[in-house]
Amino acid sequence: MNKLIRFFAPLPDKEKLTEDKKKLKRLQWSFFISATLGYGLYYVCRMSLNVVKKTPGR
């Protein structure tokens, strides 16, 4: 039971990310680029699957 309580206990404070402006800006841009590319890849794959799929009953 003690392990379960320790699992949900809050973590100790670490250095704040906002103190390092360069690292914060880099993480923001990397997230933006990965989300944009990820959605773009999803959109292209989804559109190409509609072409490959056959309509039922034909």
C-alpha positions as CSV (number, residue, x, y, z in Angstrom):
1,M,0.0,0.0,0.0
2,N,2.9,2.3,0.7
3,K,4.2,1.9,-2.9
4,L,0.8,2.9,-4.2
5,I,0.8,6.1,-2.1
6,R,4.3,7.0,-3.1
7,F,3.4,6.4,-6.8
8,F,0.8,9.2,-6.7
9,A,2.8,11.5,-4.5
10,P,3.9,14.8,-6.2
11,L,7.4,15.0,-7.5
12,P,9.9,17.3,-5.9
13,D,10.4,20.7,-7.5
14,K,12.8,20.9,-10.4
15,E,14.3,23.9,-12.1
16,K,11.7,25.9,-14.0
17,L,11.9,25.7,-17.8
18,T,11.0,29.4,-18.2
19,E,14.3,30.3,-16.7
20,D,16.1,29.0,-19.8
21,K,14.5,31.0,-22.5
22,K,16.6,29.4,-25.3
23,K,15.6,25.9,-24.3
24,L,11.9,26.9,-24.0
25,K,11.9,28.5,-27.4
26,R,13.5,25.4,-28.9
27,L,10.9,23.1,-27.3
28,Q,8.1,25.3,-28.5
29,W,9.3,25.3,-32.1
30,S,10.0,21.5,-32.1
31,F,6.5,20.8,-30.8
32,F,4.9,23.1,-33.4
33,I,6.9,21.5,-36.3
34,S,6.3,18.0,-35.1
35,A,2.5,18.6,-34.7
36,T,2.3,20.3,-38.1
37,L,4.2,17.5,-39.9
38,G,2.3,14.8,-38.0
39,Y,-1.0,16.2,-39.0
40,G,0.2,16.7,-42.6
41,L,1.3,13.1,-42.8
42,Y,-2.0,11.9,-41.3
43,Y,-4.0,14.0,-43.8
44,V,-2.1,12.7,-46.8
45,C,-2.4,9.0,-45.6
46,R,-6.1,9.4,-44.9
47,M,-6.8,10.8,-48.3
48,S,-4.9,8.1,-50.1
49,L,-6.7,5.4,-48.1
50,N,-10.0,6.7,-49.5
51,V,-8.8,6.1,-53.0
52,V,-7.7,2.5,-52.2
53,K,-10.8,1.5,-50.3
54,K,-13.5,-0.1,-52.3
55,T,-17.1,0.9,-51.8
56,P,-19.2,-1.9,-50.3
57,G,-21.7,-3.7,-52.5
58,R,-20.0,-3.0,-55.8
